């Protein structure tokens, strides 16, 4: 019922399994690229539906445990999964994250937190940071590093939405760890977020 007002991209996250199947079908029918994150619903999704979701996706987002579950449920190897998606992002907790892009594997280390308060929402924060950079056309390694820093901000505060930062603060902290060669300047010319949000 969107008519011509279609989104440029859809993120399919874990919710009701039947709804997730419908979202996949709708995106495929409407030729809308989608990112697939079945997460905790992997065990509730039919293997065929899970496989269909992967086969039509632009990219797959999972943690390392979920990645193993997907392979077991679908009987697809990482190489077989890679044949269907442009890239796979696998978060690994304290070990950082891995981005699989064709034959390339990019390791994304964690950004050291000033303190560890609460891990709730860290994966979502990583994904939000990653997609913020991805939507602006930045390379996958930079996307992963932006995600890692967004995750660290979340980890340092109690609750998944109790933190905030300006774009300049985020970029300055990013540059303490990584040389982005000015790539993140693309964020500075855009409208600033409200002070109580952690997303761009």
Secondary structure, 3 states (H helix, E strand, C coil): CCCCCCCCCEEECCCCHHHHHHHHHHHHHHCCCEEECCHHHCCCCCHHHHHHHHHCCCEEEEEHHHHHHHHHHHCCCHHHHHCCCCEEEEECHHHCEEEEECCEEEEECCCCCCCCCCCCCHHHHHHHHHHHHHHCCCCHHHHHHHHHHHHHHHHCCCCCCCCCCCHHHHHHHHHHHCCCCCHHHHHCCCCCCCCCCCCC
